[in-house]
């Protein structure tokens, strides 16, 4: 079992350095889906820009995504 560094970047580096196989990281578009991914036992999760915009009832990734909107969503996903 891998140790749990406090910094998320260090944790990701540790996961990538183990090289025991592919790192499966499901996409999440909000804090709830990120929590579900964590509870399912995955070691990593990534934020999908298209999913984030679609969950906010925007038309998806059509160039209208504002960095502030995605930044707010990223903050809600981060530990």
BAFI-3210 file (N, C-alpha, C; in Angstrom, 3 decimals, decimal comma, padded with zeros to 6 digits):
// residues 79
n [1|2|3|4|5|6|7|8|9|10|11|12|13|14|15|16|17|18|19|20|21|22|23|24|25|26|27|28|29|30|31|32|33|34|35|36|37|38|39|40|41|42|43|44|45|46|47|48|49|50|51|52|53|54|55|56|57|58|59|60|61|62|63|64|65|66|67|68|69|70|71|72|73|74|75|76|77|78|79]
n.u [000,841|000,449|002,024|000,518|001,113|000,834|000,570|-001,228|000,051|002,441|001,430|000,313|002,669|003,922|002,150|002,440|005,128|005,330|004,724|003,333|001,414|-001,246|-002,484|-005,569|-007,891|-010,846|-013,084|-014,410|-017,047|-018,014|-018,044|-019,461|-019,358|-016,606|-016,215|-017,618|-016,018|-013,717|-014,735|-015,248|-012,796|-010,735|-007,463|-006,932|-008,381|-009,731|-010,583|-013,070|-013,427|-015,475|-017,534|-017,920|-018,865|-021,178|-022,631|-023,322|-025,322|-024,596|-023,630|-021,716|-018,356|-017,699|-016,057|-016,991|-016,365|-015,379|-012,463|-012,708|-015,053|-014,334|-012,205|-013,471|-014,918|-012,819|-011,659|-013,668|-013,405|-010,888|-008,905]
n.v [-001,182|002,250|005,100|007,993|011,007|014,459|016,491|016,878|016,895|015,564|013,086|012,272|012,158|010,053|007,951|007,772|007,124|004,547|002,720|000,289|-000,390|000,842|004,048|004,520|006,993|008,209|010,654|013,604|015,915|017,512|018,129|016,057|013,852|013,500|012,670|010,246|008,813|008,623|007,097|004,761|003,683|004,448|005,693|008,150|011,086|013,062|016,352|017,045|019,322|019,603|018,056|019,492|022,001|021,117|020,085|022,378|023,266|024,464|024,677|022,723|022,003|024,391|026,488|028,496|028,241|029,674|030,666|031,305|029,975|027,281|027,237|027,691|025,321|023,473|024,133|023,227|020,524|019,886|018,528]
n.w [000,000|-000,721|000,779|002,349|001,370|002,359|000,472|-002,516|-005,057|-004,525|-003,859|-006,322|-007,861|-006,507|-007,055|-009,843|-010,003|-009,024|-011,001|-011,376|-013,145|-015,290|-014,335|-013,303|-013,632|-013,087|-014,517|-013,003|-012,423|-010,467|-006,862|-005,641|-007,471|-007,463|-004,827|-004,905|-006,688|-005,128|-002,960|-004,313|-004,484|-006,184|-006,942|-008,005|-009,501|-012,127|-013,257|-015,524|-018,076|-020,019|-018,879|-016,506|-017,431|-018,758|-016,603|-015,331|-016,829|-019,159|-022,597|-022,856|-023,886|-025,736|-026,268|-024,684|-022,080|-019,157|-017,472|-014,778|-013,982|-014,296|-012,525|-010,035|-009,882|-009,807|-007,338|-005,655|-005,968|-005,050|-002,371]
ca.u [000,000|001,211|001,863|-000,352|001,691|-000,208|000,411|-001,786|001,043|003,366|000,680|000,251|004,017|004,160|001,358|003,046|006,459|005,273|004,812|002,800|000,388|-001,852|-003,174|-006,939|-008,397|-012,130|-013,362|-015,472|-017,447|-018,350|-017,526|-020,152|-018,789|-015,241|-016,338|-018,014|-014,817|-012,868|-015,357|-015,144|-011,472|-009,744|-006,373|-006,845|-009,554|-009,426|-011,735|-013,344|-013,983|-016,749|-018,518|-018,184|-019,735|-022,473|-023,351|-023,823|-026,333|-024,058|-023,673|-020,539|-017,076|-017,819|-015,303|-017,585|-015,928|-014,573|-011,493|-013,213|-016,022|-013,594|-011,402|-014,372|-015,213|-011,598|-011,528|-014,630|-012,948|-009,596|-009,031]
ca.v [000,000|003,492|006,028|009,130|012,339|015,464|017,304|016,111|016,716|014,515|011,823|011,916|011,741|008,739|006,991|007,619|006,535|003,124|002,002|-001,061|-000,526|002,135|004,784|004,773|008,195|008,612|012,079|014,110|017,265|018,285|017,538|014,796|012,773|013,265|011,869|008,900|008,184|008,295|006,002|003,551|003,131|004,898|006,470|009,477|011,586|014,288|017,197|017,176|020,630|019,438|017,605|020,594|022,976|020,488|019,953|023,711|023,508|025,221|023,816|021,875|022,622|025,027|027,724|029,482|027,967|030,739|030,114|031,478|028,912|026,040|027,379|027,452|023,896|022,792|024,349|022,372|019,135|019,694|018,165]
ca.w [000,000|-000,811|001,892|002,028|001,589|002,540|-000,732|-003,631|-006,124|-004,089|-003,963|-007,734|-008,257|-005,937|-007,825|-011,164|-009,865|-008,684|-012,273|-011,286|-014,175|-015,620|-013,277|-013,744|-012,982|-013,662|-014,542|-012,138|-012,814|-009,268|-005,631|-005,367|-008,279|-006,980|-003,605|-005,310|-007,246|-003,982|-002,220|-005,131|-004,288|-007,160|-006,350|-008,619|-010,206|-012,860|-013,529|-016,938|-018,394|-020,714|-017,899|-015,590|-018,089|-019,020|-015,342|-014,999|-017,875|-020,294|-023,772|-022,945|-024,217|-027,048|-026,249|-023,778|-020,709|-018,578|-016,532|-013,413|-013,731|-014,114|-011,308|-008,906|-009,834|-009,365|-005,897|-004,943|-006,068|-004,375|-000,949]
c.u [000,886|000,992|001,017|000,339|000,566|-000,454|-000,135|-000,785|002,030|002,699|000,615|001,615|004,334|003,400|001,978|004,398|006,422|005,337|004,284|001,723|-000,204|-002,537|-004,552|-007,487|-009,705|-012,304|-014,512|-015,793|-017,895|-017,852|-018,187|-019,553|-017,345|-015,276|-016,730|-016,840|-013,893|-013,433|-015,314|-013,748|-010,421|-008,704|-006,294|-008,163|-009,117|-010,708|-011,888|-014,026|-015,333|-017,840|-018,896|-019,141|-021,119|-023,290|-023,912|-024,864|-025,872|-024,015|-022,439|-019,321|-017,140|-017,088|-015,850|-017,142|-015,017|-013,645|-011,983|-014,202|-015,310|-012,742|-012,257|-014,694|-014,010|-011,394|-012,489|-014,203|-011,696|-009,792|-008,683]
c.v [001,245|004,341|007,210|010,455|013,366|016,272|016,448|015,887|015,614|013,147|011,362|011,451|010,340|007,659|006,718|006,918|005,043|002,263|000,589|-001,334|000,827|002,748|005,150|005,942|008,610|010,122|012,439|015,532|018,113|017,535|016,197|013,654|012,487|012,403|010,434|008,125|007,748|007,105|004,687|002,952|003,522|005,777|007,888|009,813|012,820|015,058|017,342|018,514|020,537|019,030|018,695|021,593|022,393|020,366|021,289|024,182|024,498|024,253|022,940|022,665|023,207|026,357|028,760|029,280|029,085|030,131|030,247|030,374|027,601|026,083|027,132|025,974|023,100|022,948|023,463|020,907|018,871|019,369|019,324]
c.w [000,000|000,431|001,428|002,318|001,691|001,280|-001,879|-004,770|-005,776|-004,200|-005,408|-008,240|-007,742|-006,713|-009,198|-011,091|-009,578|-009,930|-012,237|-012,336|-014,476|-014,402|-013,817|-012,933|-013,647|-013,599|-013,623|-012,559|-011,640|-008,044|-005,314|-006,178|-007,878|-005,723|-003,943|-005,909|-006,104|-003,211|-002,989|-005,083|-005,308|-006,475|-006,880|-009,299|-010,989|-013,107|-015,034|-017,213|-019,077|-019,726|-016,921|-016,214|-018,363|-017,729|-014,869|-016,009|-018,940|-021,463|-023,914|-023,358|-025,617|-027,085|-025,293|-022,335|-020,225|-017,530|-015,094|-013,048|-013,465|-012,851|-010,069|-008,761|-009,347|-007,869|-005,107|-004,972|-005,261|-002,904|-000,032]
res [x|x|x|x|x|x|x|x|x|x|x|x|x|x|x|x|x|x|x|x|x|x|x|x|x|x|x|x|x|x|x|x|x|x|x|x|x|x|x|x|x|x|x|x|x|x|x|x|x|x|x|x|x|x|x|x|x|x|x|x|x|x|x|x|x|x|x|x|x|x|x|x|x|x|x|x|x|x|x]
***
